Amino acid sequence: MEHHHISVQLKQLLKRGYSINDAQNLLTAPREIIEQATRDCMTDKYVTQRTLLSQHHQAKYAMGLRG
């Protein structure tokens, strides 16, 4: 449960505009948990960006088919 709590806190700090380093320094948990939460957060962000990019390309292609 602590890992989930740290992940949520990290995401909230990043949404508020903190840098990764600043957010990590503000969290109070074992370093391994903070690093795992950071990796998870960055992976989630990457997957979301890739999904949005794919959807954008699909929509652009579909608009071109209207001809």
PQR file with spaces between the fields and no chain letter, atoms N, CA, C, O and H, PARSE charges and radii, in Angstrom:
ATOM       1  N    MET     1       0.821   -1.199    0.000 -0.4000 1.5000
ATOM       2  CA   MET     1       0.000    0.000    0.000 -0.0000 2.0000
ATOM       3  C    MET     1       0.861    1.257    0.000  0.5500 1.7000
ATOM       4  O    MET     1       0.476    2.273   -0.579 -0.5500 1.4000
ATOM       5  N    GLU     2       2.005    1.196    0.635 -0.4000 1.5000
ATOM       6  CA   GLU     2       2.864    2.376    0.705 -0.0000 2.0000
ATOM       7  C    GLU     2       3.316    2.798   -0.691  0.5500 1.7000
ATOM       8  O    GLU     2       3.392    3.990   -0.989 -0.5500 1.4000
ATOM       9  H    GLU     2       2.318    0.371    1.105  0.4000 1.0000
ATOM      10  N    HIS     3       3.615    1.817   -1.547 -0.4000 1.5000
ATOM      11  CA   HIS     3       4.048    2.132   -2.910 -0.0000 2.0000
ATOM      12  C    HIS     3       2.950    2.900   -3.644  0.5500 1.7000
ATOM      13  O    HIS     3       3.230    3.887   -4.324 -0.5500 1.4000
ATOM      14  H    HIS     3       3.552    0.849   -1.305  0.4000 1.0000
ATOM      15  N    HIS     4       1.709    2.451   -3.507 -0.4000 1.5000
ATOM      16  CA   HIS     4       0.590    3.135   -4.168 -0.0000 2.0000
ATOM      17  C    HIS     4       0.449    4.564   -3.644  0.5500 1.7000
ATOM      18  O    HIS     4       0.238    5.497   -4.419 -0.5500 1.4000
ATOM      19  H    HIS     4       1.481    1.649   -2.955  0.4000 1.0000
ATOM      20  N    HIS     5       0.565    4.728   -2.340 -0.4000 1.5000
ATOM      21  CA   HIS     5       0.441    6.047   -1.716 -0.0000 2.0000
ATOM      22  C    HIS     5       1.532    6.984   -2.232  0.5500 1.7000
ATOM      23  O    HIS     5       1.258    8.142   -2.548 -0.5500 1.4000
ATOM      24  H    HIS     5       0.737    3.970   -1.710  0.4000 1.0000
ATOM      25  N    ILE     6       2.746    6.495   -2.317 -0.4000 1.5000
ATOM      26  CA   ILE     6       3.867    7.300   -2.813 -0.0000 2.0000
ATOM      27  C    ILE     6       3.651    7.647   -4.283  0.5500 1.7000
ATOM      28  O    ILE     6       3.939    8.769   -4.698 -0.5500 1.4000
ATOM      29  H    ILE     6       2.968    5.554   -2.061  0.4000 1.0000
ATOM      30  N    SER     7       3.151    6.706   -5.071 -0.4000 1.5000
ATOM      31  CA   SER     7       2.885    6.963   -6.493 -0.0000 2.0000
ATOM      32  C    SER     7       1.861    8.077   -6.664  0.5500 1.7000
ATOM      33  O    SER     7       2.020    8.953   -7.514 -0.5500 1.4000
ATOM      34  H    SER     7       2.917    5.794   -4.734  0.4000 1.0000
ATOM      35  N    VAL     8       0.817    8.038   -5.858 -0.4000 1.5000
ATOM      36  CA   VAL     8      -0.226    9.068   -5.936 -0.0000 2.0000
ATOM      37  C    VAL     8       0.353   10.425   -5.551  0.5500 1.7000
ATOM      38  O    VAL     8       0.092   11.425   -6.221 -0.5500 1.4000
ATOM      39  H    VAL     8       0.688    7.326   -5.168  0.4000 1.0000
ATOM      40  N    GLN     9       1.130   10.464   -4.483 -0.4000 1.5000
ATOM      41  CA   GLN     9       1.750   11.721   -4.056 -0.0000 2.0000
ATOM      42  C    GLN     9       2.674   12.267   -5.139  0.5500 1.7000
ATOM      43  O    GLN     9       2.670   13.466   -5.418 -0.5500 1.4000
ATOM      44  H    GLN     9       1.342    9.652   -3.939  0.4000 1.0000
ATOM      45  N    LEU    10       3.462   11.390   -5.744 -0.4000 1.5000
ATOM      46  CA   LEU    10       4.390   11.804   -6.793 -0.0000 2.0000
ATOM      47  C    LEU    10       3.631   12.411   -7.969  0.5500 1.7000
ATOM      48  O    LEU    10       4.006   13.472   -8.469 -0.5500 1.4000
ATOM      49  H    LEU    10       3.466   10.416   -5.517  0.4000 1.0000
ATOM      50  N    LYS    11       2.572   11.748   -8.410 -0.4000 1.5000
ATOM      51  CA   LYS    11       1.778   12.261   -9.533 -0.0000 2.0000
ATOM      52  C    LYS    11       1.162   13.618   -9.193  0.5500 1.7000
ATOM      53  O    LYS    11       1.108   14.504  -10.046 -0.5500 1.4000
ATOM      54  H    LYS    11       2.267   10.886   -8.004  0.4000 1.0000
ATOM      55  N    GLN    12       0.699   13.785   -7.960 -0.4000 1.5000
ATOM      56  CA   GLN    12       0.117   15.069   -7.552 -0.0000 2.0000
ATOM      57  C    GLN    12       1.165   16.175   -7.585  0.5500 1.7000
ATOM      58  O    GLN    12       0.886   17.279   -8.055 -0.5500 1.4000
ATOM      59  H    GLN    12       0.743   13.066   -7.267  0.4000 1.0000
ATOM      60  N    LEU    13       2.358   15.890   -7.095 -0.4000 1.5000
ATOM      61  CA   LEU    13       3.422   16.893   -7.102 -0.0000 2.0000
ATOM      62  C    LEU    13       3.817   17.269   -8.526  0.5500 1.7000
ATOM      63  O    LEU    13       4.055   18.441   -8.817 -0.5500 1.4000
ATOM      64  H    LEU    13       2.584   14.993   -6.714  0.4000 1.0000
ATOM      65  N    LEU    14       3.887   16.281   -9.413 -0.4000 1.5000
ATOM      66  CA   LEU    14       4.243   16.562  -10.804 -0.0000 2.0000
ATOM      67  C    LEU    14       3.163   17.399  -11.485  0.5500 1.7000
ATOM      68  O    LEU    14       3.474   18.287  -12.279 -0.5500 1.4000
ATOM      69  H    LEU    14       3.694   15.329   -9.177  0.4000 1.0000
ATOM      70  N    LYS    15       1.899   17.121  -11.179 -0.4000 1.5000
ATOM      71  CA   LYS    15       0.802   17.912  -11.755 -0.0000 2.0000
ATOM      72  C    LYS    15       0.848   19.354  -11.268  0.5500 1.7000
ATOM      73  O    LYS    15       0.420   20.269  -11.973 -0.5500 1.4000
ATOM      74  H    LYS    15       1.647   16.400  -10.534  0.4000 1.0000
ATOM      75  N    ARG    16       1.364   19.551  -10.069 -0.4000 1.5000
ATOM      76  CA   ARG    16       1.470   20.906   -9.515 -0.0000 2.0000
ATOM      77  C    ARG    16       2.672   21.660  -10.072  0.5500 1.7000
ATOM      78  O    ARG    16       2.857   22.839   -9.768 -0.5500 1.4000
ATOM      79  H    ARG    16       1.712   18.808   -9.497  0.4000 1.0000
ATOM      80  N    GLY    17       3.488   20.996  -10.880 -0.4000 1.5000
ATOM      81  CA   GLY    17       4.595   21.681  -11.527 -0.0000 2.0000
ATOM      82  C    GLY    17       5.969   21.414  -10.940  0.5500 1.7000
ATOM      83  O    GLY    17       6.952   22.012  -11.378 -0.5500 1.4000
ATOM      84  H    GLY    17       3.338   20.039  -11.127  0.4000 1.0000
ATOM      85  N    TYR    18       6.057   20.528   -9.957 -0.4000 1.5000
ATOM      86  CA   TYR    18       7.362   20.196   -9.395 -0.0000 2.0000
ATOM      87  C    TYR    18       8.151   19.352  -10.393  0.5500 1.7000
ATOM      88  O    TYR    18       7.572   18.583  -11.161 -0.5500 1.4000
ATOM      89  H    TYR    18       5.259   20.042   -9.602  0.4000 1.0000
ATOM      90  N    SER    19       9.458   19.499  -10.377 -0.4000 1.5000
ATOM      91  CA   SER    19      10.301   18.641  -11.207 -0.0000 2.0000
ATOM      92  C    SER    19      10.382   17.264  -10.551  0.5500 1.7000
ATOM      93  O    SER    19      10.039   17.096   -9.381 -0.5500 1.4000
ATOM      94  H    SER    19       9.929   20.123   -9.754  0.4000 1.0000
ATOM      95  N    ILE    20      10.840   16.289  -11.321 -0.4000 1.5000
ATOM      96  CA   ILE    20      10.994   14.931  -10.775 -0.0000 2.0000
ATOM      97  C    ILE    20      11.910   14.959   -9.554  0.5500 1.7000
ATOM      98  O    ILE    20      11.591   14.364   -8.524 -0.5500 1.4000
ATOM      99  H    ILE    20      11.119   16.425  -12.271  0.4000 1.0000
ATOM     100  N    ASN    21      13.039   15.643   -9.665 -0.4000 1.5000
ATOM     101  CA   ASN    21      13.999   15.682   -8.554 -0.0000 2.0000
ATOM     102  C    ASN    21      13.406   16.342   -7.316  0.5500 1.7000
ATOM     103  O    ASN    21      13.558   15.837   -6.204 -0.5500 1.4000
ATOM     104  H    ASN    21      13.298   16.126  -10.501  0.4000 1.0000
ATOM     105  N    ASP    22      12.729   17.471   -7.510 -0.4000 1.5000
ATOM     106  CA   ASP    22      12.116   18.154   -6.368 -0.0000 2.0000
ATOM     107  C    ASP    22      11.040   17.281   -5.723  0.5500 1.7000
ATOM     108  O    ASP    22      10.960   17.188   -4.499 -0.5500 1.4000
ATOM     109  H    ASP    22      12.605   17.882   -8.413  0.4000 1.0000
ATOM     110  N    ALA    23      10.218   16.647   -6.550 -0.4000 1.5000
ATOM     111  CA   ALA    23       9.158   15.783   -6.026 -0.0000 2.0000
ATOM     112  C    ALA    23       9.755   14.620   -5.238  0.5500 1.7000
ATOM     113  O    ALA    23       9.266   14.280   -4.161 -0.5500 1.4000
ATOM     114  H    ALA    23      10.282   16.723   -7.545  0.4000 1.0000
ATOM     115  N    GLN    24      10.810   14.013   -5.772 -0.4000 1.5000
ATOM     116  CA   GLN    24      11.454   12.902   -5.070 -0.0000 2.0000
ATOM     117  C    GLN    24      12.005   13.356   -3.726  0.5500 1.7000
ATOM     118  O    GLN    24      11.915   12.626   -2.739 -0.5500 1.4000
ATOM     119  H    GLN    24      11.208   14.289   -6.647  0.4000 1.0000
ATOM     120  N    ASN    25      12.576   14.554   -3.681 -0.4000 1.5000
ATOM     121  CA   ASN    25      13.148   15.061   -2.435 -0.0000 2.0000
ATOM     122  C    ASN    25      12.080   15.391   -1.395  0.5500 1.7000
ATOM     123  O    ASN    25      12.351   15.343   -0.195 -0.5500 1.4000
ATOM     124  H    ASN    25      12.650   15.147   -4.483  0.4000 1.0000
ATOM     125  N    LEU    26      10.879   15.723   -1.839 -0.4000 1.5000
ATOM     126  CA   LEU    26       9.800   16.055   -0.904 -0.0000 2.0000
ATOM     127  C    LEU    26       9.141   14.822   -0.294  0.5500 1.7000
ATOM     128  O    LEU    26       8.545   14.908    0.780 -0.5500 1.4000
ATOM     129  H    LEU    26      10.659   15.762   -2.814  0.4000 1.0000
ATOM     130  N    LEU    27       9.242   13.685   -0.964 -0.4000 1.5000
ATOM     131  CA   LEU    27       8.595   12.466   -0.481 -0.0000 2.0000
ATOM     132  C    LEU    27       9.411   11.825    0.638  0.5500 1.7000
ATOM     133  O    LEU    27      10.641   11.808    0.597 -0.5500 1.4000
ATOM     134  H    LEU    27       9.726   13.616   -1.836  0.4000 1.0000
ATOM     135  N    THR    28       8.710   11.306    1.625 -0.4000 1.5000
ATOM     136  CA   THR    28       9.384   10.635    2.733 -0.0000 2.0000
ATOM     137  C    THR    28       9.030    9.156    2.690  0.5500 1.7000
ATOM     138  O    THR    28       7.978    8.730    3.166 -0.5500 1.4000
ATOM     139  H    THR    28       7.711   11.321    1.657  0.4000 1.0000
ATOM     140  N    ALA    29       9.929    8.399    2.114 -0.4000 1.5000
ATOM     141  CA   ALA    29       9.773    6.945    1.998 -0.0000 2.0000
ATOM     142  C    ALA    29      11.144    6.382    1.658  0.5500 1.7000
ATOM     143  O    ALA    29      12.044    7.128    1.271 -0.5500 1.4000
ATOM     144  H    ALA    29      10.784    8.745    1.728  0.4000 1.0000
ATOM     145  N    PRO    30      11.308    5.075    1.798 -0.5600 1.5000
ATOM     146  CA   PRO    30      12.583    4.476    1.388  0.2800 2.0000
ATOM     147  C    PRO    30      12.877    4.788   -0.083  0.5500 1.7000
ATOM     148  O    PRO    30      11.973    4.823   -0.918 -0.5500 1.4000
ATOM     149  N    ARG    31      14.126    5.006   -0.372 -0.4000 1.5000
ATOM     150  CA   ARG    31      14.566    5.412   -1.717 -0.0000 2.0000
ATOM     151  C    ARG    31      14.087    4.432   -2.791  0.5500 1.7000
ATOM     152  O    ARG    31      13.701    4.853   -3.882 -0.5500 1.4000
ATOM     153  H    ARG    31      14.860    4.978    0.306  0.4000 1.0000
ATOM     154  N    GLU    32      14.109    3.138   -2.493 -0.4000 1.5000
ATOM     155  CA   GLU    32      13.706    2.135   -3.487 -0.0000 2.0000
ATOM     156  C    GLU    32      12.244    2.325   -3.886  0.5500 1.7000
ATOM     157  O    GLU    32      11.891    2.190   -5.058 -0.5500 1.4000
ATOM     158  H    GLU    32      14.423    2.796   -1.607  0.4000 1.0000
ATOM     159  N    ILE    33      11.408    2.636   -2.915 -0.4000 1.5000
ATOM     160  CA   ILE    33       9.980    2.825   -3.198 -0.0000 2.0000
ATOM     161  C    ILE    33       9.773    4.081   -4.039  0.5500 1.7000
ATOM     162  O    ILE    33       8.974    4.080   -4.975 -0.5500 1.4000
ATOM     163  H    ILE    33      11.696    2.746   -1.963  0.4000 1.0000
ATOM     164  N    ILE    34      10.488    5.145   -3.706 -0.4000 1.5000
ATOM     165  CA   ILE    34      10.379    6.384   -4.478 -0.0000 2.0000
ATOM     166  C    ILE    34      10.856    6.163   -5.908  0.5500 1.7000
ATOM     167  O    ILE    34      10.224    6.637   -6.852 -0.5500 1.4000
ATOM     168  H    ILE    34      11.137    5.146   -2.945  0.4000 1.0000
ATOM     169  N    GLU    35      11.961    5.450   -6.075 -0.4000 1.5000
ATOM     170  CA   GLU    35      12.479    5.192   -7.419 -0.0000 2.0000
ATOM     171  C    GLU    35      11.522    4.321   -8.227  0.5500 1.7000
ATOM     172  O    GLU    35      11.337    4.553   -9.422 -0.5500 1.4000
ATOM     173  H    GLU    35      12.475    5.065   -5.308  0.4000 1.0000
ATOM     174  N    GLN    36      10.911    3.321   -7.590 -0.4000 1.5000
ATOM     175  CA   GLN    36       9.948    2.473   -8.294 -0.0000 2.0000
ATOM     176  C    GLN    36       8.712    3.283   -8.678  0.5500 1.7000
ATOM     177  O    GLN    36       8.189    3.133   -9.782 -0.5500 1.4000
ATOM     178  H    GLN    36      11.061    3.133   -6.620  0.4000 1.0000
ATOM     179  N    ALA    37       8.255    4.126   -7.787 -0.4000 1.5000
ATOM     180  CA   ALA    37       7.096    4.976   -8.085 -0.0000 2.0000
ATOM     181  C    ALA    37       7.413    5.926   -9.240  0.5500 1.7000
ATOM     182  O    ALA    37       6.559    6.186  -10.087 -0.5500 1.4000
ATOM     183  H    ALA    37       8.680    4.249   -6.891  0.4000 1.0000
ATOM     184  N    THR    38       8.637    6.440   -9.270 -0.4000 1.5000
ATOM     185  CA   THR    38       9.057    7.320  -10.361 -0.0000 2.0000
ATOM     186  C    THR    38       9.065    6.567  -11.680  0.5500 1.7000
ATOM     187  O    THR    38       8.582    7.079  -12.690 -0.5500 1.4000
ATOM     188  H    THR    38       9.331    6.228   -8.581  0.4000 1.0000
ATOM     189  N    ARG    39       9.608    5.360  -11.683 -0.4000 1.5000
ATOM     190  CA   ARG    39       9.625    4.553  -12.913 -0.0000 2.0000
ATOM     191  C    ARG    39       8.207    4.255  -13.382  0.5500 1.7000
ATOM     192  O    ARG    39       7.909    4.348  -14.573 -0.5500 1.4000
ATOM     193  H    ARG    39      10.001    4.944  -10.862  0.4000 1.0000
ATOM     194  N    ASP    40       7.342    3.899  -12.452 -0.4000 1.5000
ATOM     195  CA   ASP    40       5.950    3.604  -12.803 -0.0000 2.0000
ATOM     196  C    ASP    40       5.260    4.833  -13.393  0.5500 1.7000
ATOM     197  O    ASP    40       4.539    4.735  -14.385 -0.5500 1.4000
ATOM     198  H    ASP    40       7.584    3.823  -11.485  0.4000 1.0000
ATOM     199  N    CYS    41       5.488    5.975  -12.779 -0.4000 1.5000
ATOM     200  CA   CYS    41       4.871    7.217  -13.240 -0.0000 2.0000
ATOM     201  C    CYS    41       5.357    7.575  -14.646  0.5500 1.7000
ATOM     202  O    CYS    41       4.562    7.964  -15.503 -0.5500 1.4000
ATOM     203  H    CYS    41       6.074    6.054  -11.973  0.4000 1.0000
ATOM     204  N    MET    42       6.651    7.443  -14.875 -0.4000 1.5000
ATOM     205  CA   MET    42       7.209    7.769  -16.187 -0.0000 2.0000
ATOM     206  C    MET    42       6.720    6.780  -17.243  0.5500 1.7000
ATOM     207  O    MET    42       6.476    7.163  -18.387 -0.5500 1.4000
ATOM     208  H    MET    42       7.296    7.127  -14.179  0.4000 1.0000
ATOM     209  N    THR    43       6.579    5.522  -16.867 -0.4000 1.5000
ATOM     210  CA   THR    43       6.057    4.518  -17.798 -0.0000 2.0000
ATOM     211  C    THR    43       4.614    4.839  -18.160  0.5500 1.7000
ATOM     212  O    THR    43       4.237    4.769  -19.330 -0.5500 1.4000
ATOM     213  H    THR    43       6.778    5.211  -15.937  0.4000 1.0000
ATOM     214  N    ASP    44       3.804    5.189  -17.165 -0.4000 1.5000
ATOM     215  CA   ASP    44       2.411    5.562  -17.422 -0.0000 2.0000
ATOM     216  C    ASP    44       2.331    6.761  -18.361  0.5500 1.7000
ATOM     217  O    ASP    44       1.513    6.790  -19.280 -0.5500 1.4000
ATOM     218  H    ASP    44       4.110    5.246  -16.215  0.4000 1.0000
ATOM     219  N    LYS    45       3.187    7.745  -18.119 -0.4000 1.5000
ATOM     220  CA   LYS    45       3.195    8.950  -18.954 -0.0000 2.0000
ATOM     221  C    LYS    45       3.584    8.601  -20.390  0.5500 1.7000
ATOM     222  O    LYS    45       2.982    9.106  -21.337 -0.5500 1.4000
ATOM     223  H    LYS    45       3.852    7.722  -17.372  0.4000 1.0000
ATOM     224  N    TYR    46       4.581    7.746  -20.549 -0.4000 1.5000
ATOM     225  CA   TYR    46       5.033    7.338  -21.874 -0.0000 2.0000
ATOM     226  C    TYR    46       3.921    6.597  -22.622  0.5500 1.7000
ATOM     227  O    TYR    46       3.667    6.873  -23.794 -0.5500 1.4000
ATOM     228  H    TYR    46       5.070    7.336  -19.779  0.4000 1.0000
ATOM     229  N    VAL    47       3.269    5.668  -21.950 -0.4000 1.5000
ATOM     230  CA   VAL    47       2.192    4.894  -22.576 -0.0000 2.0000
ATOM     231  C    VAL    47       1.047    5.824  -22.987  0.5500 1.7000
ATOM     232  O    VAL    47       0.490    5.679  -24.076 -0.5500 1.4000
ATOM     233  H    VAL    47       3.475    5.444  -20.998  0.4000 1.0000
ATOM     234  N    THR    48       0.700    6.764  -22.130 -0.4000 1.5000
ATOM     235  CA   THR    48      -0.369    7.714  -22.447 -0.0000 2.0000
ATOM     236  C    THR    48      -0.009    8.548  -23.668  0.5500 1.7000
ATOM     237  O    THR    48      -0.843    8.754  -24.549 -0.5500 1.4000
ATOM     238  H    THR    48       1.152    6.881  -21.246  0.4000 1.0000
ATOM     239  N    GLN    49       1.231    9.029  -23.724 -0.4000 1.5000
ATOM     240  CA   GLN    49       1.661    9.836  -24.866 -0.0000 2.0000
ATOM     241  C    GLN    49       1.653    9.026  -26.151  0.5500 1.7000
ATOM     242  O    GLN    49       1.239    9.528  -27.196 -0.5500 1.4000
ATOM     243  H    GLN    49       1.909    8.861  -23.009  0.4000 1.0000
ATOM     244  N    ARG    50       2.102    7.791  -26.089 -0.4000 1.5000
ATOM     245  CA   ARG    50       2.106    6.935  -27.281 -0.0000 2.0000
ATOM     246  C    ARG    50       0.683    6.651  -27.756  0.5500 1.7000
ATOM     247  O    ARG    50       0.420    6.640  -28.959 -0.5500 1.4000
ATOM     248  H    ARG    50       2.438    7.383  -25.241  0.4000 1.0000
ATOM     249  N    THR    51      -0.224    6.424  -26.827 -0.4000 1.5000
ATOM     250  CA   THR    51      -1.620    6.168  -27.174 -0.0000 2.0000
ATOM     251  C    THR    51      -2.240    7.391  -27.843  0.5500 1.7000
ATOM     252  O    THR    51      -2.919    7.271  -28.863 -0.5500 1.4000
ATOM     253  H    THR    51      -0.011    6.433  -25.850  0.4000 1.0000
ATOM     254  N    LEU    52      -2.003    8.565  -27.266 -0.4000 1.5000
ATOM     255  CA   LEU    52      -2.545    9.791  -27.846 -0.0000 2.0000
ATOM     256  C    LEU    52      -1.967   10.057  -29.230  0.5500 1.7000
ATOM     257  O    LEU    52      -2.688   10.483  -30.131 -0.5500 1.4000
ATOM     258  H    LEU    52      -1.451    8.663  -26.438  0.4000 1.0000
ATOM     259  N    LEU    53      -0.689    9.812  -29.402 -0.4000 1.5000
ATOM     260  CA   LEU    53      -0.057   10.008  -30.706 -0.0000 2.0000
ATOM     261  C    LEU    53      -0.646    9.054  -31.735  0.5500 1.7000
ATOM     262  O    LEU    53      -0.912    9.451  -32.870 -0.5500 1.4000
ATOM     263  H    LEU    53      -0.103    9.465  -28.669  0.4000 1.0000
ATOM     264  N    SER    54      -0.850    7.815  -31.353 -0.4000 1.5000
ATOM     265  CA   SER    54      -1.444    6.830  -32.250 -0.0000 2.0000
ATOM     266  C    SER    54      -2.860    7.245  -32.643  0.5500 1.7000
ATOM     267  O    SER    54      -3.236    7.160  -33.812 -0.5500 1.4000
ATOM     268  H    SER    54      -0.634    7.492  -30.432  0.4000 1.0000
ATOM     269  N    GLN    55      -3.637    7.690  -31.670 -0.4000 1.5000
ATOM     270  CA   GLN    55      -5.000    8.136  -31.953 -0.0000 2.0000
ATOM     271  C    GLN    55      -5.001    9.356  -32.868  0.5500 1.7000
ATOM     272  O    GLN    55      -5.855    9.481  -33.746 -0.5500 1.4000
ATOM     273  H    GLN    55      -3.333    7.759  -30.720  0.4000 1.0000
ATOM     274  N    HIS    56      -4.050   10.243  -32.661 -0.4000 1.5000
ATOM     275  CA   HIS    56      -3.932   11.430  -33.506 -0.0000 2.0000
ATOM     276  C    HIS    56      -3.662   11.028  -34.953  0.5500 1.7000
ATOM     277  O    HIS    56      -4.288   11.553  -35.875 -0.5500 1.4000
ATOM     278  H    HIS    56      -3.357   10.141  -31.947  0.4000 1.0000
ATOM     279  N    HIS    57      -2.735   10.101  -35.148 -0.4000 1.5000
ATOM     280  CA   HIS    57      -2.408    9.653  -36.502 -0.0000 2.0000
ATOM     281  C    HIS    57      -3.590    8.931  -37.150  0.5500 1.7000
ATOM     282  O    HIS    57      -3.841    9.093  -38.344 -0.5500 1.4000
ATOM     283  H    HIS    57      -2.227    9.676  -34.400  0.4000 1.0000
ATOM     284  N    GLN    58      -4.308    8.143  -36.370 -0.4000 1.5000
ATOM     285  CA   GLN    58      -5.481    7.448  -36.905 -0.0000 2.0000
ATOM     286  C    GLN    58      -6.560    8.444  -37.328  0.5500 1.7000
ATOM     287  O    GLN    58      -7.177    8.286  -38.381 -0.5500 1.4000
ATOM     288  H    GLN    58      -4.104    8.012  -35.400  0.4000 1.0000
ATOM     289  N    ALA    59      -6.781    9.455  -36.516 -0.4000 1.5000
ATOM     290  CA   ALA    59      -7.789   10.465  -36.844 -0.0000 2.0000
ATOM     291  C    ALA    59      -7.375   11.261  -38.079  0.5500 1.7000
ATOM     292  O    ALA    59      -8.203   11.568  -38.938 -0.5500 1.4000
ATOM     293  H    ALA    59      -6.279    9.584  -35.660  0.4000 1.0000
ATOM     294  N    LYS    60      -6.104   11.586  -38.158 -0.4000 1.5000
ATOM     295  CA   LYS    60      -5.592   12.325  -39.317 -0.0000 2.0000
ATOM     296  C    LYS    60      -5.768   11.501  -40.594  0.5500 1.7000
ATOM     297  O    LYS    60      -6.166   12.032  -41.631 -0.5500 1.4000
ATOM     298  H    LYS    60      -5.432   11.337  -37.461  0.4000 1.0000
ATOM     299  N    TYR    61      -5.474   10.223  -40.515 -0.4000 1.5000
ATOM     300  CA   TYR    61      -5.642    9.327  -41.658 -0.0000 2.0000
ATOM     301  C    TYR    61      -7.118    9.231  -42.049  0.5500 1.7000
ATOM     302  O    TYR    61      -7.461    9.303  -43.229 -0.5500 1.4000
ATOM     303  H    TYR    61      -5.151    9.791  -39.673  0.4000 1.0000
ATOM     304  N    ALA    62      -7.980    9.069  -41.053 -0.4000 1.5000
ATOM     305  CA   ALA    62      -9.413    8.943  -41.321 -0.0000 2.0000
ATOM     306  C    ALA    62      -9.969   10.217  -41.960  0.5500 1.7000
ATOM     307  O    ALA    62     -10.824   10.144  -42.844 -0.5500 1.4000
ATOM     308  H    ALA    62      -7.701    9.010  -40.094  0.4000 1.0000
ATOM     309  N    MET    63      -9.499   11.360  -41.526 -0.4000 1.5000
ATOM     310  CA   MET    63      -9.951   12.624  -42.119 -0.0000 2.0000
ATOM     311  C    MET    63      -9.523   12.713  -43.580  0.5500 1.7000
ATOM     312  O    MET    63     -10.230   13.293  -44.405 -0.5500 1.4000
ATOM     313  H    MET    63      -8.805   11.418  -40.808  0.4000 1.0000
ATOM     314  N    GLY    64      -8.381   12.145  -43.894 -0.4000 1.5000
ATOM     315  CA   GLY    64      -7.899   12.147  -45.273 -0.0000 2.0000
ATOM     316  C    GLY    64      -8.715   11.240  -46.175  0.5500 1.7000
ATOM     317  O    GLY    64      -8.735   11.443  -47.389 -0.5500 1.4000
ATOM     318  H    GLY    64      -7.807   11.674  -43.224  0.4000 1.0000
ATOM     319  N    LEU    65      -9.384   10.252  -45.618 -0.4000 1.5000
ATOM     320  CA   LEU    65     -10.188    9.318  -46.412 -0.0000 2.0000
ATOM     321  C    LEU    65     -11.524    9.919  -46.840  0.5500 1.7000
ATOM     322  O    LEU    65     -12.163    9.415  -47.763 -0.5500 1.4000
ATOM     323  H    LEU    65      -9.369   10.087  -44.632  0.4000 1.0000
ATOM     324  N    ARG    66     -11.942   10.972  -46.188 -0.4000 1.5000
ATOM     325  CA   ARG    66     -13.243   11.572  -46.483 -0.0000 2.0000
ATOM     326  C    ARG    66     -13.304   12.081  -47.919  0.5500 1.7000
ATOM     327  O    ARG    66     -14.368   12.086  -48.539 -0.5500 1.4000
ATOM     328  H    ARG    66     -11.424   11.382  -45.438  0.4000 1.0000
ATOM     329  N    GLY    67     -12.178   12.502  -48.434 -0.4000 1.5000
ATOM     330  CA   GLY    67     -11.976   12.933  -49.780 -0.0000 2.0000
ATOM     331  C    GLY    67     -12.978   13.639  -50.477  0.5500 1.7000
ATOM     332  O    GLY    67     -12.783   14.001  -51.637 -0.5500 1.4000
ATOM     333  H    GLY    67     -11.314   12.498  -47.930  0.4000 1.0000
